[in-house]
Amino acid sequence: MTTTTHRHTVAIVGAGAAGLTAAAMLKRTRPDLDIALIDSATYHYYQPAWTLVGGGCYDIGRTRRELRTLIPQGVRHLAERVEQFEPEHNRVVLGNGDAVEYQVLIVAAGLQLDWHKIEGLKETLGKNGVSSNYAYEYAPYTWQCISQLKGGVALFTQPAMPIKCAGAPQKALYLAADHFRRNGLSVQSHFYTPGPAMFSVPFYAQALDKVVAHYGITAHFGHTLVAVDGPRRTATFEVGPDKQRVTQAFDFLHVVPPQSAPDVIKRSPLADASGWMAVDKFTLQSPKYDNVFGFGDCTTTPNSKTAAAVRAQAPVVVTNVLRRLSGSGGEARYDGYASCPLTTSRGKIMLAEFCYDGVVTPSFPLDPRIPRRSYWWLKKHYLPYLYWEQMLRGRPGPDWHAKREFPAQVPTFEP
């Protein structure tokens, strides 16, 4: 039973990158618009920098700000979690029993990290040489382990897709391998993934194969991490369709947990059979409820779940929401753009950019398979500024991505 009903023109669920950007853009376009932003979090995090933190290249404190300082002026912040979606009644129910009624709903609830799906992982994270760059509290421990390792075996894992920032598991791998090589350390680095290749887009996968070979990394395809024994320092994987189990000892283990849509979405009418929020992949509109839109990590769009994807999706959602409210204006469409700055070493980045169906769409007319120092500057300095000072304030910034042609042969390069 609800206690209080709040009524707003637009309700946004989630104050992550997607929710804050949408709120700010809507307010910039329509300052009079009545918006409620629903999120119980105290802090907001710049997660793309956590791989740099884990590589000893970034201060963890610079990745966190109080959420209240980021709420756009004039937007009402409801510091509660959503307990239930009731789209048939144009309503969401909050954890405290209150309800929020809306004319248009934007769902930007992100995804959840399912640490519990790997046996023994939660009990050993942050100790026994087991870490993950996917959490604020553990990324510094990643660098502590890497910097203190004098030899032995280092394992890096990736779960089944979809996950946020599909390149992040490899970023941790390459930064560590570069550190080991620079310091003359004898460390056997292994990468375990359920997938059949290093990257889902063959154009970039072939280039990453060269990076793997450069560092002498052993890649294990078709492997899924299912258990960790921290005190004994062993990791257990299921291999192949018959799920045969193999165990590997380690001195350091970097884990990327399985990920899924938030439980509140899974049990809602907004989800499809996969559990993710169903949206049209171009308009980002719910196929069942025409006044409901979703974007960011929580939806079924078959793109890479990155902050760059959010930046490309936000103008589409804002345009289509305003079109829904006014009954006029053109329809905007999202082309699936995502960007993954792959840190191939400390100081160089391979800037992978692509749209739906793996179409290569770099922002610059340079071969994107070549790691460049200029992209390191972009990743470490410009992108955080673009995120905090532009995107979250309703200014997504320039968009230069375009389909470009490059030779099929992978160029020679040094990671």
Secondary structure, DSSP 8 states (H G I E B T S, - for coil): --S-EEEEEEEEE--SHHHHHHHHHHHHH-TT--EEEE---SEEE-GGGHHHHHTT-S-GGGGEEEGGGTS-TT-EEE-S-EEEEEGGGTEEEETTS-EEEEEEEEE----EE-GGGSBTHHHHTTBTTEE-TTSTTTHHHHHHHHHH--EEEEEEE--SS--BSTTHHHHHHHHHHHHHHHTT-EEEEEEEESSSSS-SSHHHHHHHHHHHHHHT-EEEETEEEEEEETTTTEEEEEETTTTEEEEEE-SEEE----EE--HHHHTSTTB-TTSSB---TTT-B-SS-TTEEE-STTB---S-BSHHHHHHHHHHHHHHHHHHHHS-S--------EEEEEEEETTEEEEEEE-GGG-B--SSSS-TTS-BHHHHHIIIIIHHHIIIIIGGGT-------------SS------
